Amino acid sequence: MVVGGTPALVAQLPGHTNRVNKVILVPNDTALITVSDDRTIRVWIKRSSGEYWPSICQTLEWCVSALALDNFHLFVGLESGNVNHYKLTEDLNRITLLRVLNVHQMRVTDLIYWAQNDWLLSAGKDKAFHWYTADSSRRMGSYVSNAACTSLAMDRPSAFVFVGDYSGAIHMIKLAEESKFGLVTTLAGHSGSIRQLLWDDERGRLISCSADKTVFVWEIAEGEGTALQLHCHRDRVNAVAFSGQPELILFSFGADKKMCVWNLRTERQQAALWEESNECQECREPFFWNLERLWNEKKAPTKRQHHCRRCGRAVCGECSPSQSILPLYGFELPVRMCKPCYQQIPENELCSSTSTHNILIDQTCVHMDKSKKLLAVAGTDNTIRLYDIAACL
């Protein structure tokens, strides 16, 4: 079933003078918090006029690059690598600095704070992930990646954290005592930097978006290690938001200035793995690197290798001249198919359940409050936009 309705723009919040790095809708309140490279923390409250105005505008010495909020404890990551811990009053009119944690050697890229356990998780451009107890500032564990860490997500009941990095790898780490703390596995699939990670508590799935223009849905809880690939953007995917049960609606935002709304209730299959061959698996002609056969048969090296996105076979251009969408496998844009697959594809594999909306501005970060049916999105024009998504749920 195609997602019906269009997100409705209900408010625009200008004011920041540089890139907005994080936006959070405050739970149980008509307010949001933003941090920016203009070195400010801003708390926006909805006034009786229906407009949002800052109740707090705190200017710091460094660009503010990351943000986490839980139980009125506010943590902000800085370009310097420090993390400032603030206490936010319940009326959202004042913040008090409690402590400064010297966590990273370079820019902090993402934070998670879990008030129940008083855990602070941080990722940085220095390739490091750190796990702290916030109150005592005691480091509980660290992990160093091979590339700059870019994003975090956490499975709280199982105490697993997922760390995405600039190479496209996602590291799954167990938070436990020293002897049990450490890397569990690394999820490989993305070919570009990880832009954002989300954890689906209800189904035990990890959602990732990347500069490689794709969104992956990883089946973690089932232990199968499989991933659904979602292709609908023509440029990097910067941010995602997920509604959870029972709607299972996923929003993705790309640098192509499009918002894609995915219905995850729709059955999809894992994309076929690409096969490797020295010859076209349809016409059996050698590819250009198969020099021995080209020499023996006195042929010119003209055949390049392509792959059919439906069956995964290695084929030449002449044997894969057609393109089509393949929603069953997550391809909402036309992709290459071999002649047999294109001629035999059933209609049910062509039925799309995804809608696409032009939003005119490249988006940098997003946050959803399902209870309010509200989506907060920050654009590259440094403006925050609020969308009513009731029609999509």
N, C-alpha and C positions, 0 to 999 in steps of 0.2 A: 504494500500500500504506500503510495506516495504521500510524503508529509504535506499536509494541507496548511494553507494560510501563510502569511508573510509577517516576519517580525516588524513591529510598529515602533518607529522612533518616537520616544516620549520626552526626551530631554537631552540637551547638549551642555557640557560643562567646560567652557574655555577658561584659560587662566595660566596654565603651565607654559613656560617659555622654552622648554626643551623636552626631549623624549620622555614619555611616561613609561616607567619600567614595570609597574605593578599596580593593579587596582583590586580592591576587596570590598564587596558589599557587606556591611556590618550586619550580623545576624540579629533578628528580632528588632530591627530599627530601620528607619528610612534615612540611611546615611551610607557613605562609602569613604574609603581611605585610599589615597594615591601617593606614590612616591615617584620622583623624577630626577633626571640628570640636571635639572635646574637647581638641585640641592635642597629641595623642599619636601616636607611631609605635609599633606593637606587632608583634613577631615571635612567632608562636605555633608551638610545636613539639609534635608528638605524643609523649606519654610512653608508658612501658611499660604503663601502665594503660589505654591507648587514648584517654585524654582529652588535650585540647590546653591547654597553659598557656603564658603569655608568658615567653620567655627574655629579651626586651628590652621595656621600656616607657619610651620617651623622651618627655619632655614639653617642648614648645617654647613660644615666646612668642606664637605666632600659631596660628590654626586651620590644620590641614594639609588641603589641598584636592585634591592630585594626587600621583601616585606612578608611578615607572618603575624597573624593575630589569633589569639585564643584566650577567652576569659578575661578580656580587657588588658592582657599583656601584649605589648606591641614590640616586635623586633624588626629592626631595619638594618639591612646590609649596605655597606658603603664601598665606594671606589677604592678606598685605602686598605680594605680587607677587614676592617673592624665591624663589629655588630653592636649596635646600641639597643639596650633594653629599656623600654619605657612602660609606665603604668598609665593607662588611659582612664579618665574618670567616666562614670557611668552616664553622665549627661553629655559626654563627648565634647566637652568644652576646654579640657586641659590635659596635657600629657606631662609626666614627670620622669626625668631620666633617673634610672635606678643604677645602672652599671654600664660599662663599656668593655666588651670582650674583644681581645686581640686574637682573632680566629685565623685569618688568611693572610698571605703575603701579597695577594693581588685582589682585584674586584670580586666581591661576593655576588654570585649569580642567582642563587635561590636559597630559601629558608623554609623550614617546617618547624613549628612549635607545637608540642603536645602537652597541654597544661596538666592532664591527668597524671602523667609520669614526670612532668617538669623536664621534658627532653627538648633540646634544641638541635636540629640537624641543619648543616650548612654545606653549600657547594661553592667552589670558587674557580676563578680563571687560573689559579696556581696548580690546577689538576687535582686538588685535594677535596675529599669529603671528610667532615668532622662531626662527631656526636658528643654533645655536652649535656651536663645537667645545668639548667639555666640558673638556678638559685645559687649554687656553689661555684659555678664556672669551672667545674671539673671536667676534663676531657675523658670520655669513656672509651673512645675508639676513633681510629682514622683509617682512611683508605686512599691510596694515591693511584689515579688513573694514568693512562698513557697520553691523554689529551685533556684540554680544559673542560672542567665539569660545567654543565649548562642548566640542568634541571633535576628536580627531585620529586618523588612520589613515595607514599608510605602505606603499607598494609599494617594498620595498627594492631588488630587482634593477634597477628602472627609475628609482629615485630620484624618485618622485612622492609628494607628501604631500597628503592630503585634509583640509580644515579645515571643520568644520561650525560654523554660527553660530546665534544666537538667532532669526533671521528664517526659518530653514528652508533657507537656501542652503548648498551644499557647494562649496567652492572647491578646484579641482585645481591644485596648484602644482608646478613643476619645480624641483628642487634642483640647481643647477649654478653655474658661474662667474657673476660679476656680470652679464655681458652676456646670459646665457641664463637666469638666474634670473627667475622671475615666474609670473604667473597664466596657466594654459593655457586653462581653461574653468570655468564655474560650472554645477553641476548643480542644476536647479530642478525641484521636484516636491512636496516637503514644504510644508505650510502652517503648521507649528508648529516650535518650536525643536528642533534636533538634540540628542538625548540621548546617543547613542553611535554611533561608526563602527567597523567591522571590515573588515579586508582579507583576502580569500581568495587566498592566494598561488598555489594550485594551478590555479585557474580564472580568475584575474584579474578577480574580482568585488568590488564594494564593497557592504557591508551597512550600512544605516542605520536607526535607529529614532528616533521623533519624538514630540513632545507632541501631534501631530495623530492619534494612535492607530494609526499605520501603521508597517510595516516595509517598506523598499524593498531590492530586490536589483538593483544596477546592473551591467549588462554592459559593463565598461570595456575589457577586453583585446580584445574583438571589434570595438571601434570603432563599434558601432552606436548607442550612446547610449540604448539602451532600458533600461527598468526594470520589474521585476515588483513589483506591489504586493501586500502580504500584510496582510489585515484579519482580526483575530480578537479584538482587545481593545476594550473599551468605554470606556477611559480612556487617558491618555498611556502610551506604551511607554518604560520607563526604561532597559532594558538588554537586551543580546543576547549570546549565546555560540554559537560555530559549531564543529562537530566536524571539518570538512574531509573529505578523501577517506579511505576510500571510502564512509563512511556518509552524509555530506552531511546531517547533522541540525542544525537550527537551533533554539535555545531563545530565547524572548522572554518578558520579564517586564514586566507592566503595573501601573499604579496601581489597576487593577480587581482586584488580588490574585489574578491568574491567571498560570500558567506555560503557554505554548503551545509545543508541540513539533512542528516542521515537518519534513516529509520533502522535501528539495529534490531528491531523485532523481525525484520525480513531475513529469511534464510540466505546465507552466503556460504561459499565454499572457498577453501584455500586455493590461491593461484597455483597453477602447475609449475613445477620446478623445471628450470631450463636444462635441456640436454646439451651435451657437447659432442661434436662430430667433426671429422675432417672432410665430410662431404654432405651435400644437401640430402636430408632424409626423405625427401619426396622424389626428386628427379635423379639423385645419386651423382650429380656433377660435383667435382672437387672444389673446395673453397680455395681462395687465393694463396693460402699459406701451405697448401698440400703440394709442395714443390716436386716431390718425387713422382707423384702421379701426373702432375701437369707436364713434367719433362717426358715421362714415358709415353703419354698420349699426345704430346706436341700441341698442347692447348694454352691459350693465353690466360693469365690469372685475372679473371673478371668477376668471379662469384664471391660476394661478401656474405657473411653469416648473419642471419636474423633469427628471431624466435617467434613462434606462434604463441600468443598469450593464452590460448585456450588449452592446447595440448602440450606445449613446452618443447616441441620438436625444433631442431636446428634446420632452417630452410633458407633457400636463396631468395632474392628479391622477386624473381620471376614466378616462384612457387608460392609467394605470399603477397599478391598485389592488392588485396582488399583490406579494409579496416572497418571495424564496427565496435560499438559499445558492448561491454560484457558485464552487466550489473551483478550477475550471479557470482562473479569472481572479483567484484569490487571495482571494475573499470567503468567509470561513468563518462570517460572521454574515449573517442575512437582509438583502437589499438590494432596492431598488425595481427592478421590471422592467415593460416595456410589455406589453400584452396579447399581441401576436404572439410575442414572445420567450418569454413564460411558457408559452404553449400549445405551442410547438414545441421547447422545450429538450430535448436528448437526455439519456439517463440517465448517459452517461459524463461529462457536465459537472457532475453532482451528486455524484460520488464523492469523498469527503474523505479526505485522507491525514494530517490534522493531529489531534493529541490535545490536550486542555485539562485542566489540573489546578488545583484550588483550593489556594492556599498561605497563605491567611488574613492574610498580612502584605504590605503594599506593599514592593517591593524597590527598592533604590537603585543597586546595582552588582553585577556578577557577573564571575567568572573561571573558565575551564575548563582542566583538565589532562587531555587526552585519554588520555595514557599510563596514568594512574591511574583513568580513568573517573570523575573527581571534578569536582563543580561547587561552587564557593564563592559564596554569595549573602549580601549584607548587606541587612538589612531596616530599615524606619523605626523599629523598636523597638530599634535599635542593637545587634542581635545578629547574629552571622555563623552561617550554617547551611551544613553540608556535605552534599551529596547524592551518592549513588552512582547514576550514570546508565547502568550497564552494560545494564540492561534496555531502554534506549531506543536503544542503538547496534547 
